[in-house]
């Protein structure tokens, strides 16, 4: 939420430096995202608070925290001159909860006054004209989107709220033509589409300098349908940001009264009542609050008068009270308040969390419940960082490729992120371009994350695989990078204590096994390992040592054809003596279709192994 602080101060007379105001809002849960620039504060909130998508909603909590009076904007319009005579027909009652309308005639469309322009521009909305600006202003001020349309451009004085037809098209206010389907809500008149309900208006009935008569509407809709429609069409704007939240239908009444006052003040004209469709009235929520619950959750004993003062400042209504607690009516704009502890949270926030005492816990710490794989993956990260690699976390969303094994999203935010990755390689590889752009050489990067796979059309056919991906750049040449990659893989497995792995070549890749357990695969510039398989292989290494063994190592270099598989070679070396415990490749060099391999052999025995005995074992090896 972007908050122009001069706008905020209209509703709460807070006499603090701007940075202190930001600190107070952060204490409330509206966390400051970046430094204040030109008197504009940008905050983030992670609660499902639709009222915090309005300047007034933020001001209300700030006033309660600071113990100041909230000054609400004026919204009462003068008496109506009659009926606006625009018929409202709701043919999609499952998608429309309330549709509130007013008609204005003989008004003057012109530039907005300076104060209105400056506030909208500080928020980030460009000024259009006084009518359009008022609808945007009220949306940001109160959190309820609105829409004004030129009645002279209607072929019939009606608004029909219905579901679109498959293939039906509309050109939006931004000039973009979009195709609709039968799940989407539209506003229409005659044969013309006026708007995509709660998302964006159409271009045909927009308000301009020739407009004299308008219909103003504020609607409350099925938020699930809005969210799905928004994602299908790829439309994200200030309206959708609010209408996809749970807004109470009474928000439309407050907004349309506020807008009516501003229109008459800034554009003149005559004001007419029109239909307010509200078939199934939604009652306000009533809920109990126990004082004992506040003490139990907050760890402090608060006086009942203090609790009541806070709740009244937040516009809760006290219906009943007794020594044990209160019966409250929740304000309509607080659609996030669902259980008693939500109210407790409000009390503790406004009382300031800093006032909650810090005490040492006397009980024993809770049992360690972190899954073993999480701790093992931390170990993996530590090993790789120790080997000089950089960790990255990339977005698992990618563009759909049409493959049947790919997991696709039904309501993707955009077409470029409409599916889940099957390999981390495809999202991690582009990171190397960042290194290249900054002229950073010898890039070695890794990611520990999830890959996603589909083997059928049922939920149980969807699979997540915990995966490690390591990628090296090939700026120095593929062979040199591949040699270094193999050294990193060998050192990595050695650090984990996983020995005696074998490789089976499959095209340009080599599958890595520990006995019959598949660990992953090695490629020219990268390798993938399944972390859960690594954990299983690591556990297999565990043995109870009941004797002390002497250990020594010896390197040998052999020359083989460049296309020869090394797995059988290593297995044959290991099988040549029961005193050989480990065998692995430490270096390789290709020249003239020949591969020179340096292999490290680890010898173990109860007695110290002599050089002569090692030489004898080496001589017995036949490749």
C-alpha positions in Angstrom: 0.0 0.0 0.0 1.3 3.4 -1.0 0.5 6.1 1.6 1.0 9.8 0.8 1.5 11.1 4.3 -0.1 14.5 3.7 -3.2 12.6 2.7 -3.0 10.3 5.8 -2.7 13.4 8.1 -6.1 14.7 6.9 -7.7 11.9 8.9 -5.4 11.8 11.9 -3.7 14.8 13.3 -0.4 13.1 14.1 2.4 15.5 14.9 5.4 13.2 14.5 8.3 13.3 12.0 7.5 11.1 8.9 10.1 8.5 9.9 8.4 8.1 13.3 5.0 7.7 11.6 6.6 4.9 9.5 7.8 3.3 12.7 4.3 3.4 14.3 2.8 1.9 11.2 5.4 -0.9 11.2 4.5 -1.6 14.8 0.9 -2.1 13.7 1.9 -4.6 11.0 2.2 -2.2 8.0 5.9 -2.7 7.4 7.9 0.0 5.7 9.3 -1.3 2.4 11.7 1.4 1.5 12.8 5.0 2.5 10.2 7.7 2.4 10.5 9.7 -0.8 8.7 13.1 -1.4 6.4 12.5 1.6 5.2 9.1 0.2 5.5 5.9 2.4 5.3 2.5 0.9 4.3 -0.3 3.2 3.6 -4.0 3.0 1.2 -6.0 5.1 0.9 -9.7 5.3 -2.5 -9.9 6.9 -5.7 -10.5 5.0 -6.9 -6.9 5.7 -8.9 -5.4 2.9 -9.3 -2.2 4.9 -5.6 -1.7 4.8 -5.8 -1.2 1.1 -7.2 2.3 1.9 -5.7 5.4 3.3 -8.5 5.7 5.8 -8.1 2.1 7.0 -4.4 2.8 7.7 -5.2 6.1 9.4 -7.8 4.4 11.7 -5.2 2.0 13.2 -2.6 4.7 13.5 -5.1 7.0 15.3 -6.0 4.1 17.7 -2.3 3.4 18.4 -1.5 7.1 19.0 -4.6 7.7 21.1 -5.9 10.3 18.6 -9.3 11.0 17.2 -10.0 9.8 13.7 -11.5 12.4 11.4 -13.7 10.7 8.8 -14.2 12.2 5.3 -17.6 13.8 4.6 -19.9 11.6 2.6 -23.5 12.7 3.0 -25.1 13.9 -0.2 -28.0 16.4 -0.4 -31.5 15.2 -1.0 -32.1 13.4 -4.3 -34.1 15.1 -7.1 -35.8 11.8 -7.9 -35.2 8.5 -9.6 -32.3 8.3 -12.1 -34.4 6.0 -14.3 -31.5 3.7 -15.3 -32.8 0.1 -14.9 -30.5 -2.4 -13.2 -30.9 -6.1 -14.2 -28.9 -8.7 -12.4 -28.8 -12.0 -14.3 -25.9 -13.5 -12.5 -27.0 -13.4 -8.8 -24.3 -15.9 -7.9 -21.6 -13.4 -8.9 -23.2 -10.1 -7.7 -23.8 -9.5 -4.0 -24.6 -5.8 -4.2 -24.7 -3.2 -7.0 -25.2 0.4 -5.8 -25.9 3.2 -8.3 -26.5 6.9 -8.5 -27.2 9.2 -11.5 -25.8 12.7 -12.0 -27.1 15.1 -14.7 -26.0 18.5 -16.0 -22.5 18.2 -14.5 -19.3 19.7 -15.9 -16.3 17.5 -16.7 -13.1 19.4 -16.4 -9.6 19.2 -14.9 -9.4 18.2 -11.2 -8.3 20.8 -8.6 -4.6 20.8 -7.7 -5.0 19.0 -4.4 -6.8 16.1 -6.0 -4.3 15.8 -8.8 -1.3 15.9 -6.4 -2.7 13.2 -4.1 -3.5 10.8 -6.9 -0.1 11.4 -8.6 1.6 10.8 -5.2 -0.2 7.5 -5.0 0.8 6.7 -8.6 -2.4 7.3 -10.5 -2.4 9.8 -13.4 -5.1 12.5 -13.4 -7.7 12.2 -16.2 -10.6 14.5 -15.4 -12.6 15.4 -12.3 -15.1 12.5 -12.5 -12.6 9.7 -13.2 -10.3 11.2 -10.6 -13.0 11.2 -8.0 -13.7 7.5 -8.6 -10.0 6.7 -8.2 -9.7 9.0 -5.2 -12.5 7.3 -3.3 -11.1 3.9 -4.2 -7.8 4.7 -2.6 -9.4 6.6 0.3 -11.9 4.0 1.3 -10.8 0.8 -0.5 -14.0 0.4 -2.6 -13.5 0.5 -6.4 -16.1 2.6 -8.4 -17.0 3.2 -12.0 -18.5 6.2 -13.8 -20.1 5.9 -17.3 -21.4 8.4 -19.8 -25.2 7.8 -20.1 -25.4 9.7 -23.5 -23.3 6.8 -25.0 -25.8 4.2 -23.9 -28.2 2.8 -26.6 -30.6 1.9 -23.8 -30.8 3.3 -20.3 -30.0 0.1 -18.5 -27.2 -1.9 -17.0 -27.4 -5.7 -17.2 -25.0 -7.8 -15.1 -24.7 -11.2 -16.7 -22.2 -13.8 -17.6 -20.3 -13.3 -20.8 -20.8 -15.5 -23.9 -17.9 -17.7 -25.0 -15.8 -15.7 -27.5 -17.4 -12.4 -26.7 -14.9 -9.5 -26.9 -14.5 -6.1 -25.2 -12.1 -3.3 -25.7 -10.9 -2.0 -22.3 -10.3 1.6 -21.3 -6.6 1.0 -22.0 -7.5 0.1 -25.6 -6.8 -3.6 -25.3 -9.2 -6.1 -26.8 -9.8 -9.2 -24.7 -11.8 -12.3 -25.4 -14.2 -13.6 -22.6 -15.8 -16.8 -21.7 -19.0 -17.9 -20.0 -17.5 -17.9 -16.5 -16.8 -14.1 -16.5 -19.1 -11.4 -15.2 -19.8 -8.4 -17.6 -21.8 -5.2 -17.4 -23.9 -4.6 -20.6 -26.6 -2.5 -22.1 -28.5 -3.5 -25.2 -25.9 -5.3 -27.3 -22.9 -3.4 -26.0 -20.5 -4.5 -23.3 -19.8 -1.7 -20.7 -17.2 -3.4 -18.5 -15.7 -6.6 -17.1 -17.3 -6.8 -13.7 -15.0 -5.6 -10.9 -12.0 -5.6 -13.1 -11.9 -3.0 -15.8 -14.2 -0.7 -17.7 -14.9 -0.6 -21.5 -13.8 2.1 -23.8 -17.2 2.8 -25.4 -18.9 4.6 -22.5 -15.9 6.3 -20.8 -16.3 9.8 -19.3 -14.7 12.7 -21.3 -15.0 16.5 -21.6 -18.3 16.2 -23.6 -20.0 14.2 -20.8 -22.9 15.8 -18.9 -24.9 12.8 -17.5 -23.3 9.9 -15.8 -24.2 6.8 -13.8 -21.9 6.0 -10.9 -21.7 2.4 -9.6 -20.1 0.6 -6.7 -20.4 -3.1 -6.7 -19.7 -6.1 -4.4 -19.0 -9.4 -6.2 -18.0 -13.0 -5.8 -14.2 -12.5 -5.1 -13.3 -16.0 -6.1 -14.7 -15.4 -9.6 -12.9 -12.1 -9.8 -9.6 -13.6 -9.0 -10.0 -16.4 -11.5 -11.1 -14.0 -14.3 -8.2 -11.6 -13.5 -5.7 -14.4 -13.9 -7.3 -15.8 -17.0 -7.2 -12.5 -18.7 -3.8 -11.4 -17.3 -5.3 -8.2 -15.9 -3.9 -6.9 -12.6 -4.7 -3.3 -11.6 -5.7 -1.3 -8.6 -9.3 -2.4 -8.9 -8.5 -6.1 -8.9 -6.1 -5.6 -6.0 -9.2 -4.7 -3.9 -12.1 -6.5 -5.4 -10.4 -9.9 -5.2 -10.4 -9.4 -1.4 -13.4 -10.1 0.9 -15.1 -6.7 0.9 -18.4 -6.3 2.8 -21.3 -5.1 0.7 -21.8 -2.0 3.0 -18.5 -0.7 1.6 -20.5 0.3 -1.6 -22.8 2.6 0.4 -20.0 4.5 2.1 -18.1 4.9 -1.1 -21.0 6.0 -3.3 -22.1 8.6 -0.7 -18.5 9.9 -0.4 -18.2 10.1 -4.2 -21.6 11.8 -4.6 -20.4 14.6 -2.2 -17.2 15.1 -4.2 -18.9 15.1 -7.6 -21.4 17.7 -6.5 -18.6 19.8 -5.0 -16.2 19.6 -8.0 -18.5 19.1 -11.0 -21.9 20.5 -9.9 -25.1 19.1 -11.6 -28.1 17.4 -10.2 -28.1 14.2 -8.1 -30.6 11.3 -8.5 -31.2 8.2 -6.5 -31.0 5.0 -8.5 -31.4 1.3 -7.8 -29.4 -0.4 -5.0 -29.5 -4.1 -5.8 -28.9 -6.0 -2.5 -31.0 -9.2 -2.6 -29.4 -11.1 0.3 -28.3 -8.8 3.0 -25.2 -9.9 4.9 -25.5 -9.2 8.6 -22.6 -7.9 10.7 -20.6 -10.4 12.7 -21.2 -10.6 16.4 -18.5 -12.1 18.6 -17.5 -12.5 22.3 -14.2 -11.4 23.8 -13.0 -12.8 27.2 -10.7 -10.6 29.2 -9.0 -13.8 30.4 -8.2 -14.6 26.8 -6.3 -11.3 26.3 -4.2 -12.1 29.4 -3.5 -15.7 28.3 -2.4 -14.8 24.8 -0.6 -11.6 25.6 0.9 -12.5 28.9 -0.3 -9.2 30.4 -3.3 -8.2 32.5 -5.0 -5.2 30.9 -7.7 -3.2 32.5 -11.1 -3.6 30.9 -11.4 0.1 30.3 -8.2 0.1 28.3 -9.5 -2.9 26.2 -12.8 -1.1 25.5 -11.1 2.1 24.6 -9.0 0.3 22.0 -11.9 -1.6 20.5 -14.1 1.6 20.3 -11.2 3.4 18.5 -11.1 0.5 16.0 -15.0 1.0 15.6 -16.1 -2.2 17.2 -19.5 -1.8 18.8 -20.0 -3.0 22.4 -23.4 -4.8 22.6 -23.1 -6.2 26.1 -20.5 -6.3 28.8 -19.9 -8.0 32.1 -17.0 -8.8 34.4 -15.8 -11.6 32.2 -15.8 -9.9 28.9 -17.6 -8.2 26.1 -20.1 -9.0 23.3 -19.1 -7.1 20.2 -20.3 -6.2 16.8 -17.4 -6.3 14.3 -17.2 -3.3 12.0 -18.3 -4.2 8.4 -14.9 -3.3 6.9 -13.1 -5.9 9.1 -13.9 -9.0 7.0 -10.7 -10.6 8.3 -12.0 -11.0 11.9 -13.3 -14.5 12.1 -12.4 -15.8 15.6 -12.0 -14.4 19.1 -8.2 -14.4 18.8 -8.4 -12.0 15.9 -9.9 -9.4 18.3 -7.2 -10.3 20.9 -4.6 -9.5 18.2 -6.2 -6.1 17.6 -6.1 -5.3 21.3 -2.4 -6.4 21.7 -1.3 -4.5 18.5 -2.9 -1.2 19.5 -1.6 -1.7 23.1 1.8 -2.2 21.3 3.6 -5.5 21.3 6.5 -3.8 23.0 4.5 -3.7 26.2 4.3 -7.5 26.4 6.8 -8.6 29.1 9.7 -10.9 28.2 10.1 -13.8 30.6 12.3 -16.9 30.6 10.4 -20.1 29.8 10.5 -22.5 32.7 9.3 -25.5 30.8 11.5 -27.8 28.8 12.0 -26.9 25.2 9.6 -28.6 22.8 10.7 -31.8 21.0 12.7 -31.3 17.9 10.3 -31.9 15.0 12.3 -30.6 12.1 12.2 -33.3 9.3 15.5 -35.0 8.9 15.7 -34.1 5.2 15.6 -30.3 6.0 18.6 -30.7 8.3 20.4 -32.9 5.7 19.9 -30.3 3.0 21.4 -27.6 5.3 24.5 -29.9 5.5 24.5 -30.2 1.7 24.5 -26.4 1.4 27.4 -26.1 3.9 29.5 -28.6 1.9 28.9 -26.9 -1.4 29.6 -23.4 0.0 32.8 -24.8 1.5 33.7 -26.0 -2.0 33.4 -22.5 -3.3 29.9 -22.6 -4.9 27.3 -19.8 -4.6 23.7 -20.7 -3.7 20.7 -19.3 -5.6 16.9 -19.6 -5.2 15.0 -19.3 -8.5 11.3 -19.1 -9.3 9.9 -22.6 -10.1 7.3 -21.1 -12.5 8.1 -21.5 -16.2 6.4 -21.2 -19.5 4.1 -24.2 -20.5 5.8 -26.4 -23.1 2.8 -28.7 -23.9 4.4 -31.9 -22.5 2.0 -34.2 -20.8 4.4 -34.7 -17.8 4.4 -31.0 -17.0 2.3 -29.7 -14.1 0.4 -26.6 -15.5 -1.5 -23.9 -13.6 -5.2 -23.3 -14.1 -5.1 -19.6 -13.0 -1.6 -18.5 -13.9 -0.6 -14.9 -13.3 0.8 -14.7 -16.9 1.5 -16.9 -19.9 5.3 -16.8 -19.2 4.8 -18.5 -15.8 2.0 -21.0 -16.4 3.7 -24.2 -15.4 6.1 -25.8 -12.8 9.6 -26.8 -13.7 10.6 -30.4 -14.2 14.3 -29.6 -13.8 16.0 -26.9 -11.7 18.5 -26.6 -14.6 16.0 -24.6 -16.7 15.5 -21.9 -14.0 19.0 -21.9 -12.6 21.0 -21.8 -15.9 19.9 -18.2 -16.7 21.6 -17.0 -13.5 24.9 -17.5 -15.3 24.0 -14.6 -17.6 24.0 -12.3 -14.6 27.6 -13.4 -13.7 28.6 -12.8 -17.3 26.9 -9.4 -17.4 28.9 -8.3 -14.3 32.1 -9.9 -15.8 32.4 -12.4 -13.0 34.4 -15.4 -14.2 34.4 -19.1 -13.1 30.8 -19.1 -12.0 29.9 -22.1 -9.9 26.3 -22.1 -8.7 23.8 -24.4 -7.0 20.2 -24.6 -5.8 18.4 -27.0 -3.5 14.7 -27.0 -4.3 11.8 -28.9 -5.8 11.0 -30.2 -9.2 7.5 -31.2 -10.2 6.3 -34.2 -12.3 2.9 -35.6 -13.5 2.3 -39.2 -14.4 -1.5 -39.0 -14.7 -4.5 -36.7 -14.3 -5.2 -37.5 -10.7 -3.9 -35.6 -7.7 -1.9 -38.7 -6.5 -0.1 -38.6 -9.9 1.5 -35.3 -9.0 5.0 -35.7 -7.6 7.5 -33.3 -5.9 11.1 -34.3 -6.0 13.7 -32.7 -3.7 16.6 -31.9 -5.9 20.1 -30.4 -5.8 21.3 -28.8 -9.0 25.0 -27.7 -9.6 25.9 -25.8 -12.7 29.3 -24.5 -13.9 29.8 -22.0 -16.7 31.7 -23.2 -19.8 33.5 -20.0 -20.6 36.9 -21.8 -20.3 35.8 -24.6 -22.5 33.5 -27.6 -22.1 36.2 -30.1 -21.3 37.9 -28.0 -18.6 34.6 -27.2 -17.0 33.5 -30.8 -17.1 36.7 -31.9 -15.4 36.2 -29.4 -12.7 32.6 -30.4 -12.3 33.6 -34.1 -11.8 36.1 -33.0 -9.2 33.4 -31.0 -7.4 31.0 -34.0 -7.5 33.7 -36.3 -6.2 34.7 -34.0 -3.4 31.0 -33.4 -2.5 30.2 -37.1 -2.2 33.4 -37.7 -0.2 32.4 -34.9 2.2 29.0 -36.5 2.7 30.7 -39.9 3.2 29.1 -41.5 0.2 31.7 -43.8 -1.5 31.7 -46.4 -4.3 29.2 -44.8 -6.6 29.0 -45.9 -10.2 28.1 -44.2 -13.4 26.1 -45.6 -16.3 26.3 -43.6 -19.5 23.0 -42.7 -21.2 23.4 -40.5 -24.2 25.1 -37.2 -23.2 24.4 -37.9 -19.6 25.6 -40.4 -17.0 23.2 -41.8 -14.3 24.8 -41.9 -10.9 24.1 -45.0 -8.7 25.0 -46.1 -5.2 24.5 -49.9 -5.5 20.9 -50.0 -6.9 19.9 -46.6 -5.6 19.7 -43.9 -8.3 21.3 -40.7 -6.9 21.0 -38.4 -9.9 22.8 -37.7 -13.2 25.9 -36.0 -14.5 25.9 -33.8 -17.6 28.7 -31.8 -19.3 28.1 -28.6 -17.4 26.0 -29.7 -14.5 24.8 -32.5 -12.2 21.5 -33.2 -10.4 21.2 -35.2 -7.3 18.1 -36.3 -5.4 18.6 -35.2 -1.8 16.3 -37.8 -0.3 18.3 -40.5 -2.2 21.6 -38.9 -0.9 20.2 -39.2 2.7 19.4 -42.9 2.2 22.9 -43.5 0.7 24.5 -41.6 3.6 22.6 -43.8 6.1 23.8 -47.0 4.4 27.4 -45.9 5.1 26.8 -46.0 8.8 28.5 -48.9 10.5 29.5 -49.8 14.0 33.3 -49.9 14.0 34.5 -52.6 16.3 38.2 -52.6 15.2 40.8 -50.0 14.3 41.8 -50.0 10.6 44.9 -48.5 9.1 44.2 -46.4 6.0 46.4 -45.3 3.2 45.9 -44.0 -0.4 47.6 -44.4 -3.7 47.0 -42.7 -7.1 47.3 -44.6 -10.4 46.9 -43.3 -13.9 45.5 -45.4 -16.7 44.8 -44.7 -20.4 41.6 -45.9 -22.0 39.5 -45.1 -25.1 37.7 -41.8 -24.7 34.3 -43.5 -25.1 35.0 -46.2 -22.5 32.6 -46.3 -19.5 34.4 -45.8 -16.2 31.9 -47.5 -13.9 33.0 -51.0 -14.8 36.7 -50.0 -14.6 36.3 -48.7 -11.0 34.3 -51.7 -10.0 37.0 -54.0 -11.4 39.7 -52.2 -9.4 37.7 -52.4 -6.2 37.1 -56.1 -6.6 40.8 -56.9 -7.2 41.5 -56.9 -3.4 39.5 -57.1 -0.2 41.9 -54.4 1.2 40.6 -51.8 -1.2 37.8 -49.8 0.5 37.2 -46.9 -1.9 38.0 -46.1 -5.5 37.2 -42.8 -7.3 38.3 -40.5 -10.1 40.3 -37.4 -9.1 41.4 -36.1 -12.6 41.1 -36.9 -16.3 42.5 -35.6 -19.6 41.4 -36.3 -23.1 43.8 -36.3 -26.0 43.8 -38.0 -29.5 40.7 -40.1 -28.7 42.4 -41.4 -25.5 41.4 -40.7 -21.9 44.0 -40.5 -19.2 42.4 -41.0 -15.8 43.9 -40.5 -12.4 42.2 -42.8 -9.9 42.6 -42.7 -6.2 42.6 -46.1 -4.3 42.0 -46.2 -0.6 43.5 -49.2 1.2 42.3 -50.3 4.7 43.5 -53.2 6.9 43.9 -54.1 10.5 47.6 -54.2 10.1 49.7 -51.4 8.6 49.9 -51.9 4.8 53.5 -51.8 3.5 54.5 -50.2 0.2 55.5 -53.6 -1.1 52.0 -55.0 -0.5 50.4 -51.9 -2.2 52.7 -52.4 -5.2 51.8 -56.0 -5.4 48.0 -55.2 -5.3 48.5 -52.6 -8.0 50.4 -55.0 -10.2 47.6 -57.5 -10.0 45.0 -55.0 -11.3 44.0 -55.8 -14.8 41.8 -53.3 -16.7 
